[in-house]
Amino acid sequence: MASVSQWIAGARPRTLPAAVVPVAVGTGVAAGYDGAVWWRALLALFVALALQVGVNYANDYSDGVRGTDDDRVGPMRLVGSGAASPRAVLTAAVACFLAAAVAGLVLVVVTRAWWMLLVGAASIAAAWFYTGGSRPYGYRALGEVSVFVFFGLVAVAGTTFVQLEWLPWIAVAAAVPVGLLACAMLVINNLRDIVTDGPAGKRTMAVVLGDARTRTLYALCLILPLVISLVLAVWQPFAALGVLAAPLAIGPVRAVRQGAVGPALIATLQQTGRLQLVFGLLFTVGLAI
């Protein structure tokens, strides 16, 4: 039976900024329009975190039963390491998805935006079919596309909408850099695993692009958000605060461009999460002013 610390490790806490940042930025947009509703923001945060942990457990389960995680360089996997049974990990994933669904339903009821039920259902389906089912799209180089859509566009715009009950264009624009930074987390993970994913039949975008192009993609995912925050400053001047996070991008971009592999990329993942959080905080403040 897995210990509490192993379950926490299996939830992959280093990926959680991908859930926190879009909710913060969406709330920053709402605050900029004097429409922030903090209990709704906290409920949206719960939904995002539950979905993120749920997809991590679902990925652990699906890759574990397929044998994809049998030989990994990265952090431990519950099923692949034998620390927890596939059934237990699947149950944990389903519990997270159910918790996200219940919290999301509360937001749908209070906003009376019933169409959001479809968005919620699509989010849960995307979380499961990333590596679940007979034809997982994460094995077909579509993982980054899904992350950009659901942890960028949907999460930021959705958080703004449930507070304002309408959607300003700046929320959609602000979602783009957030989505790119979320993609960077997946890109660095897939770059680290490229040597094992290919032989296991997992055709991630990194496997399809190859090592060199994946490193370029990662750099773009870190640099473009800084550029976009400057562009948005034309309409919302303090959005440029996001650029203050630029020094945190230097180390991980340099490491990846210089050919870091294996365990060295785990440190880069931590640096990417730190950049994501700091950029998100600064960007949120800038949008809220």
C-alpha positions as CSV (number, residue, x, y, z in Angstrom):
1,M,0.0,0.0,0.0
2,A,1.4,3.4,-1.0
3,S,2.2,5.8,1.8
4,V,0.8,9.3,2.1
5,S,4.0,10.8,0.8
6,Q,3.9,8.5,-2.2
7,W,0.3,9.5,-3.0
8,I,1.4,13.2,-2.8
9,A,4.4,12.5,-5.1
10,G,2.0,10.7,-7.4
11,A,-0.2,13.8,-7.6
12,R,2.9,15.5,-9.1
13,P,2.8,18.7,-7.1
14,R,5.3,20.4,-9.4
15,T,2.6,20.5,-12.1
16,L,0.1,22.3,-9.9
17,P,1.1,25.8,-11.0
18,A,-0.6,24.9,-14.3
19,A,-3.9,24.8,-12.3
20,V,-3.2,27.8,-10.0
21,V,-2.0,30.3,-12.5
22,P,-4.9,30.4,-15.0
23,V,-7.4,30.9,-12.1
24,A,-5.3,33.7,-10.7
25,V,-5.0,35.4,-14.0
26,G,-8.7,35.0,-14.7
27,T,-9.5,36.5,-11.3
28,G,-7.1,39.3,-12.1
29,V,-9.0,40.2,-15.2
30,A,-12.3,40.1,-13.2
31,A,-10.7,42.4,-10.5
32,G,-9.7,44.8,-13.3
33,Y,-13.4,45.2,-14.1
34,D,-14.2,45.5,-10.4
35,G,-16.1,42.2,-10.6
36,A,-14.0,39.7,-8.6
37,V,-16.1,37.3,-6.5
38,W,-13.6,35.6,-4.2
39,W,-15.7,32.6,-3.2
40,R,-16.3,31.8,-6.9
41,A,-12.6,32.2,-7.6
42,L,-11.8,29.8,-4.8
43,L,-14.3,27.3,-6.2
44,A,-12.8,27.7,-9.6
45,L,-9.4,27.0,-8.1
46,F,-10.7,23.9,-6.5
47,V,-12.0,22.7,-9.8
48,A,-8.7,23.4,-11.6
49,L,-6.6,21.6,-8.9
50,A,-9.0,18.6,-8.8
51,L,-8.8,18.2,-12.5
52,Q,-5.0,18.6,-12.5
53,V,-4.5,16.0,-9.8
54,G,-7.1,13.8,-11.5
55,V,-5.4,13.9,-14.8
56,N,-2.0,13.1,-13.1
57,Y,-3.5,10.0,-11.4
58,A,-5.3,9.0,-14.6
59,N,-2.0,9.3,-16.5
60,D,-0.2,7.3,-13.9
61,Y,-2.9,4.6,-14.1
62,S,-3.1,4.4,-18.0
63,D,0.7,4.5,-18.6
64,G,1.2,2.1,-15.7
65,V,-1.1,-0.6,-17.0
66,R,0.4,-0.2,-20.5
67,G,3.9,-0.5,-19.2
68,T,5.0,2.9,-20.5
69,D,6.3,3.8,-17.0
70,D,8.3,0.7,-16.4
71,D,11.6,2.4,-17.2
72,R,11.5,6.1,-16.2
73,V,14.0,8.8,-15.4
74,G,11.5,11.2,-13.9
75,P,9.6,11.2,-10.5
76,M,8.1,8.0,-9.3
77,R,4.8,6.7,-10.6
78,L,2.4,4.8,-8.3
79,V,1.4,2.0,-10.7
80,G,4.7,1.8,-12.6
81,S,6.7,1.5,-9.4
82,G,4.3,-1.0,-7.8
83,A,3.6,1.3,-4.8
84,A,-0.1,1.3,-5.5
85,S,-2.5,-1.0,-7.4
86,P,-3.9,0.2,-10.7
87,R,-7.4,0.0,-9.2
88,A,-6.5,2.3,-6.3
89,V,-4.9,4.9,-8.6
90,L,-7.9,4.7,-10.9
91,T,-10.3,5.2,-8.0
92,A,-8.2,8.3,-6.9
93,A,-8.5,9.7,-10.4
94,V,-12.2,9.2,-10.6
95,A,-12.7,10.7,-7.1
96,C,-10.8,13.8,-8.2
97,F,-12.9,14.1,-11.4
98,L,-16.2,13.7,-9.4
99,A,-15.0,16.4,-6.9
100,A,-14.3,18.8,-9.8
101,A,-17.7,18.0,-11.4
102,V,-19.6,18.8,-8.1
103,A,-17.7,22.1,-7.6
104,G,-18.1,23.0,-11.2
105,L,-21.9,22.3,-11.0
106,V,-22.2,24.8,-8.2
107,L,-20.6,27.5,-10.4
108,V,-23.0,26.6,-13.3
109,V,-26.0,26.8,-11.0
110,V,-25.1,30.2,-9.6
111,T,-24.3,31.7,-13.0
112,R,-27.2,29.9,-14.7
113,A,-24.8,29.4,-17.6
114,W,-26.0,25.8,-18.4
115,W,-23.8,25.6,-21.5
116,M,-20.9,25.4,-19.1
117,L,-22.0,21.8,-18.3
118,L,-20.6,20.9,-21.8
119,V,-17.4,22.7,-21.1
120,G,-17.0,20.8,-17.8
121,A,-17.8,17.5,-19.4
122,A,-15.3,18.2,-22.2
123,S,-12.6,19.1,-19.6
124,I,-13.1,15.8,-17.8
125,A,-13.1,13.8,-21.0
126,A,-9.9,15.6,-22.1
127,A,-8.3,14.7,-18.8
128,W,-9.2,11.0,-19.1
129,F,-8.5,10.4,-22.8
130,Y,-5.1,12.1,-22.6
131,T,-3.7,8.7,-21.9
132,G,-6.9,6.7,-21.2
133,G,-9.1,4.7,-23.6
134,S,-8.0,2.6,-26.6
135,R,-6.8,5.6,-28.6
136,P,-5.3,8.2,-26.2
137,Y,-4.7,11.5,-27.9
138,G,-1.6,12.1,-25.7
139,Y,0.0,9.3,-27.7
140,R,-0.7,11.1,-30.9
141,A,1.1,14.4,-30.3
142,L,-2.0,16.3,-29.2
143,G,-1.2,16.7,-25.5
144,E,0.2,20.2,-25.8
145,V,-2.8,21.3,-27.8
146,S,-5.2,20.1,-25.1
147,V,-3.1,21.7,-22.3
148,F,-3.2,25.0,-24.2
149,V,-7.0,24.8,-24.7
150,F,-8.0,23.6,-21.2
151,F,-5.3,25.0,-18.9
152,G,-5.1,28.2,-20.9
153,L,-8.1,29.4,-22.8
154,V,-10.8,27.5,-20.9
155,A,-9.4,27.9,-17.4
156,V,-8.7,31.7,-17.7
157,A,-11.8,32.6,-19.6
158,G,-13.9,30.3,-17.5
159,T,-12.6,31.8,-14.3
160,T,-13.3,35.3,-15.5
161,F,-16.8,34.4,-16.8
162,V,-18.0,32.8,-13.5
163,Q,-17.2,36.0,-11.7
164,L,-18.2,38.7,-14.2
165,E,-20.9,36.6,-15.9
166,W,-19.7,38.0,-19.2
167,L,-16.4,37.6,-21.0
168,P,-14.1,40.6,-21.9
169,W,-11.7,40.1,-24.8
170,I,-8.7,40.7,-22.5
171,A,-9.5,37.4,-20.7
172,V,-9.0,35.4,-23.9
173,A,-5.9,37.3,-24.8
174,A,-4.4,36.9,-21.3
175,A,-5.1,33.1,-21.6
176,V,-2.6,32.7,-24.4
177,P,0.6,33.3,-22.4
178,V,-0.9,31.2,-19.6
179,G,-1.6,28.4,-21.9
180,L,1.9,28.6,-23.4
181,L,3.5,28.3,-20.0
182,A,1.3,25.3,-19.1
183,C,2.5,23.7,-22.4
184,A,6.1,24.3,-21.4
185,M,5.6,22.0,-18.4
186,L,4.4,19.2,-20.6
187,V,7.0,19.9,-23.2
188,I,9.8,19.6,-20.7
189,N,8.3,16.4,-19.3
190,N,8.0,14.8,-22.8
191,L,11.5,16.0,-23.7
192,R,12.9,14.1,-20.6
193,D,10.9,11.0,-21.6
194,I,11.6,11.0,-25.3
195,V,14.0,8.1,-25.2
196,T,11.5,5.8,-23.5
197,D,8.2,7.1,-24.9
198,G,9.2,6.4,-28.5
199,P,10.1,2.7,-28.1
200,A,6.9,2.3,-25.9
201,G,4.7,3.5,-28.7
202,K,3.9,6.8,-27.0
203,R,4.1,9.4,-29.9
204,T,4.2,12.6,-27.9
205,M,4.8,15.9,-29.7
206,A,8.4,15.6,-28.5
207,V,8.8,12.2,-30.2
208,V,7.3,13.5,-33.4
209,L,9.3,16.7,-33.5
210,G,12.5,15.2,-32.4
211,D,15.0,16.4,-29.7
212,A,16.2,19.6,-31.4
213,R,12.8,20.9,-32.4
214,T,11.3,20.1,-29.0
215,R,14.0,22.2,-27.3
216,T,13.1,25.1,-29.6
217,L,9.4,24.7,-28.9
218,Y,10.2,24.8,-25.1
219,A,12.1,28.0,-25.5
220,L,9.3,29.6,-27.4
221,C,6.8,28.6,-24.8
222,L,8.8,30.5,-22.2
223,I,9.7,33.5,-24.3
224,L,6.4,34.2,-26.1
225,P,4.4,34.8,-22.9
226,L,6.8,37.6,-22.0
227,V,6.4,39.2,-25.4
228,I,2.6,38.9,-25.3
229,S,2.5,40.6,-21.9
230,L,4.3,43.6,-23.5
231,V,1.9,43.6,-26.4
232,L,-1.1,43.6,-24.1
233,A,0.4,46.6,-22.3
234,V,-0.8,48.7,-25.2
235,W,-4.4,48.3,-23.8
236,Q,-3.7,47.4,-20.2
237,P,-0.4,49.1,-19.3
238,F,0.4,47.1,-16.1
239,A,0.1,43.8,-18.0
240,A,3.8,44.5,-18.7
241,L,4.6,43.6,-15.1
242,G,4.8,40.0,-16.4
243,V,8.1,40.8,-18.1
244,L,9.7,41.2,-14.6
245,A,9.7,37.4,-14.5
246,A,12.1,37.3,-17.5
247,P,15.3,36.5,-15.5
248,L,13.7,33.3,-14.3
249,A,13.5,32.1,-17.9
250,I,17.2,32.4,-18.6
251,G,18.3,29.4,-16.6
252,P,15.9,26.8,-17.9
253,V,16.1,28.0,-21.5
254,R,19.9,27.9,-21.4
255,A,19.9,24.4,-19.9
256,V,17.5,23.1,-22.5
257,R,19.3,24.8,-25.4
258,Q,22.6,23.4,-24.2
259,G,21.3,19.9,-24.3
260,A,20.3,19.0,-20.7
261,V,18.9,15.4,-20.5
262,G,17.5,13.0,-18.0
263,P,17.7,14.0,-14.3
264,A,19.0,17.5,-15.3
265,L,15.6,18.2,-16.8
266,I,13.8,17.5,-13.5
267,A,15.5,20.6,-12.1
268,T,14.5,22.4,-15.3
269,L,10.9,21.4,-14.6
270,Q,11.1,23.0,-11.2
271,Q,12.5,26.2,-12.7
272,T,9.7,26.2,-15.2
273,G,7.1,25.9,-12.5
274,R,8.7,28.7,-10.6
275,L,8.7,31.0,-13.7
276,Q,5.0,30.0,-14.3
277,L,4.0,31.0,-10.7
278,V,6.0,34.3,-10.7
279,F,4.8,35.3,-14.1
280,G,1.3,34.4,-13.2
281,L,1.4,36.5,-10.0
282,L,2.9,39.6,-11.7
283,F,0.5,39.2,-14.7
284,T,-2.4,38.9,-12.3
285,V,-1.5,42.0,-10.4
286,G,-1.0,43.9,-13.7
287,L,-4.4,42.9,-15.0
288,A,-6.1,43.7,-11.8
289,I,-4.8,47.3,-11.5
